[in-house]
Each structure stands twice: as C-alpha cells, then as structure tokens.
Amino acid sequence: MSENKNSVISKFFSGKGFYMVLAGCLIAVGVAAWSAVAAINDQNTTKKPDNVNSYLSSEVPQIEEPVQNEVVDEPYSEPSDTSEIESQTTNTKPVAAYFVMPVSGSVEKEFDAKTLQYSATFQDMRLHLGVDIIAEKGASVVACGDGTVSRIYTDLILGTIIEIDHGNGIVARYCGMDENLLVDIDDVVTASQKIGTLGYVPGESADASHLHFEMLKNGKQVSPLKTMGIE
C-alpha cells in the first residue's frame, strides 16, 4: 500500500501536475503583491500634506476692509478766538527802529576797509574793520538797537564777542567783552539794554582800553557809524 502511494507521488512531481500547481502559486503571489502596491499608491495620492494649510495661508493674501476717514459736512466758520493766530503772526525777530552808541566814549580809530592802519600791538599795517570806542575796563556796554542775540564766542584776536541780529540784514559785533555776560543766545534785547561790561581786546592790547565794535550788512563788513546814521 505504501509503495503504491509513493509511486503515485513520484509520478505527480515528475509529471505536468506539479508545474501547474507551481504556476498557480506564482500567479496568486503576483496578484497579492500587485494589490498591495496599488493600495499603497492610493494612500499616497489621497493623503493630504501636513503643510497644506500653512501653504495656502501664506500664498492667499488677506483682504482687509479699506479705512475711511470721517467726513464732516459742515461749512467753514472763522474761529472766535484769534489770539493764537495773532501770536503766530507776530512771533518774528525784532528789527531796530533806531541806533545808539554801544558804550559811552569817543572814537579812537575808525572803520576803514581800504586803507591800511598801523597796529601798535602787531607793529604792522592792516585793515581796521570796526570802530574803537574809548572806555574803561568794566564800563557798561549796551545793545545799539532792538534785536536778538545770535552768537556768543571767543576770538584769539578780538576776545569775547557778542553778535546781535538787529534785523534788515544788520548784525553788530561787540568785541572785547568781559566774560560775565548778561545775555545768552536767542535772547531778545532792546536799544540801550545792558548786555555786559567791557573787558579787553587781545589783538589791540597796546592801544588804550576800548570796545572794538563791528557791523555787517547782509554778511559784508560795513561802517558801523554810517550804518547807524551817527557819522
């Protein structure tokens, strides 16, 4: 009996039946593999990327409603209080209406922009672009007219200087002042107002004590006495 079974099995494996079964198994394995790959592809194509929302939010601009200014449909009327307008229109630099001598004394050396004058301090000939008014050290120096203090500085030759803008392009230089001044930059002064006391002029120290007084018209040196109408 056992010999017959062995004979049948050996005939099966040696015949066509074995190859048919083997082919069927291979086909079944192939179908299963194809189904698995197809399922994976379906999952990959239908899966939504994690960054879809962020991508869309960054690419699509957010539209905001336009801001509209409030419009008041009321006719213009003159303000009842004009004090503020008047203060704005009158807030201008003062202009000198007249001039006075900045210090009490006689003129020792006059203005001359063409002829050289002898300098006892430097012992040479040079132009004298101001007037020297004789006065003792410590004498009162006043503003020659209404104006605004524009500069205060020290010069090696002319000493401590106050510049006052008297309007109409006229600027006066008060040279050789004492360092203890009574005004500051942007101060508004009036004619005959004391601005300090007389010190000395280093570049004219060999001369008698005096105030070196200069004046400019539109940035150009001019005769102080002639400009003030005193000459």
C-alpha positions in Angstrom: 0.0 0.0 0.0 2.8 2.4 0.9 4.6 1.5 -2.2 1.6 2.5 -4.3 1.3 5.9 -2.6 5.0 6.6 -3.1 4.6 5.6 -6.8 1.7 8.0 -7.2 3.5 10.9 -5.6 6.6 10.4 -7.6 4.6 10.3 -10.8 2.9 13.6 -9.7 6.1 15.5 -9.2 7.6 14.1 -12.3 4.6 14.9 -14.5 2.8 18.1 -15.6 0.7 18.4 -12.4 3.5 19.7 -10.3 4.3 22.6 -12.7 0.6 23.6 -13.0 0.3 23.9 -9.2 3.6 25.8 -9.1 2.4 28.2 -11.7 -0.9 28.8 -9.9 1.0 29.7 -6.7 3.2 32.2 -8.5 0.1 33.8 -10.1 -1.5 34.1 -6.7 1.6 35.7 -5.2 1.8 38.1 -8.0 -1.8 39.2 -7.7 -1.4 39.7 -4.0 1.7 41.8 -4.5 0.0 43.9 -7.2 -3.0 44.6 -4.8 -0.7 45.6 -2.0 1.2 48.1 -4.2 -2.0 49.6 -5.6 -3.3 50.1 -2.1 -0.2 51.9 -1.0 -0.3 54.2 -4.1 -3.9 55.0 -3.3 -3.0 56.0 0.2 -0.1 58.2 -1.0 -2.2 60.0 -3.6 -5.2 60.6 -1.3 -3.1 61.7 1.8 -3.2 65.4 2.4 0.1 67.1 3.1 0.6 68.4 6.6 1.6 71.9 5.4 -1.3 72.5 3.1 -3.0 74.9 5.4 0.2 76.9 6.0 1.0 77.0 2.3 -2.5 78.3 1.4 -2.5 80.8 4.2 0.9 82.2 3.1 0.0 82.4 -0.6 -3.5 83.8 -0.4 -3.5 87.5 0.7 -5.9 88.5 3.4 -8.1 91.3 2.1 -8.8 94.0 4.7 -11.6 96.5 4.5 -10.4 100.0 3.5 -10.1 102.6 6.2 -12.3 105.6 5.6 -11.7 108.9 7.1 -14.7 110.5 8.8 -16.1 113.4 6.7 -17.8 116.2 8.5 -20.1 118.1 6.2 -20.1 121.4 7.9 -19.4 124.9 6.5 -16.2 126.7 7.5 -16.5 129.4 10.1 -14.0 131.9 11.4 -12.6 131.0 14.9 -14.0 133.1 17.7 -10.6 133.3 19.5 -7.9 134.8 17.2 -5.3 135.3 20.0 -3.4 132.2 18.8 -3.3 133.3 15.2 -2.2 136.8 16.2 0.7 135.3 18.4 1.9 133.3 15.4 1.9 136.2 13.0 3.6 138.5 15.5 6.3 135.9 16.5 9.0 137.5 14.4 12.5 138.7 15.3 12.6 142.4 16.4 14.0 145.0 14.0 15.9 148.0 15.2 14.0 151.2 14.6 16.9 153.4 15.6 20.5 153.0 16.9 22.5 154.3 19.9 26.2 154.1 20.7 27.0 150.8 22.5 29.3 152.4 25.0 29.9 156.0 26.2 33.2 157.3 24.9 35.0 158.9 21.9 36.0 157.1 18.8 39.8 156.5 18.7 40.1 154.5 15.5 37.6 154.5 12.7 36.4 151.9 10.2 38.5 151.5 7.0 38.2 148.6 4.6 40.5 150.1 2.0 43.4 151.9 3.7 45.9 150.1 6.0 46.3 151.4 9.5 49.1 150.9 11.9 48.7 148.3 14.6 50.7 149.1 17.7 50.1 145.5 19.1 51.4 143.7 16.0 53.6 146.6 14.8 52.4 146.3 11.2 49.9 147.8 8.8 46.4 146.2 8.4 42.8 147.0 7.7 40.6 148.1 10.6 37.1 146.6 10.1 35.4 148.3 13.0 35.5 151.3 15.3 37.4 151.6 18.6 35.4 153.4 21.2 37.5 154.5 24.2 36.1 153.3 27.5 37.5 152.0 30.8 37.5 148.3 31.5 34.3 147.4 33.4 32.3 150.1 31.6 28.7 149.2 30.7 28.0 148.0 27.1 24.5 148.3 25.8 22.7 147.0 22.7 22.8 149.6 20.0 19.3 148.7 18.9 16.5 146.2 19.2 17.5 142.7 18.2 18.2 139.1 19.0 21.4 137.6 20.3 22.6 135.3 17.6 26.1 134.2 18.7 28.5 134.4 21.7 32.0 133.2 21.2 35.7 133.9 21.9 38.2 135.0 19.3 42.0 134.9 19.8 42.4 138.5 18.5 39.1 140.2 19.3 38.4 138.4 22.7 34.8 137.6 23.9 32.3 138.6 21.2 28.5 139.1 21.3 26.7 139.1 18.0 23.2 140.7 17.8 20.9 140.4 14.9 19.2 143.8 14.6 17.1 142.9 11.6 17.2 144.0 8.0 20.4 142.0 7.5 22.3 144.1 10.1 24.4 142.2 12.6 26.5 144.0 15.2 29.7 142.6 16.9 30.5 143.7 20.4 34.2 142.7 20.7 36.4 142.7 23.8 33.6 141.9 26.3 34.1 140.7 29.8 33.3 137.0 30.2 30.5 137.7 32.7 27.8 138.5 30.2 24.2 139.5 30.9 22.6 137.9 27.8 22.5 134.5 26.2 22.0 133.2 22.7 18.4 133.8 21.4 17.7 136.5 24.0 15.7 139.4 22.7 17.2 142.8 23.6 16.0 146.4 23.2 18.0 149.5 22.4 20.1 150.7 25.3 19.7 147.4 27.2 22.9 146.5 29.1 24.4 143.3 27.7 27.6 143.2 29.8 30.7 145.1 30.7 33.9 145.9 28.8 36.9 143.5 29.0 39.8 143.9 26.6 40.8 143.2 23.0 43.9 140.9 22.9 44.8 141.9 19.3 44.7 145.6 20.2 46.1 145.4 23.8 48.8 148.0 23.0 46.0 150.6 22.5 44.1 152.4 25.2 41.1 150.4 26.7 38.3 150.4 24.3 35.3 148.5 22.8 36.0 147.2 19.3 32.7 147.5 17.5 31.9 146.0 14.1 28.8 145.8 11.9 27.8 143.6 9.0 25.1 144.3 6.3 24.0 141.1 4.6 27.2 139.4 5.6 29.5 142.2 4.4 31.6 144.4 6.7 30.3 148.0 6.7 31.0 151.2 8.7 29.1 151.0 12.0 28.7 154.7 12.4 27.5 155.2 8.9 25.0 152.3 9.1 23.7 153.6 12.4 23.3 157.1 10.9 25.6 158.6 13.5 28.5 159.5 11.3 
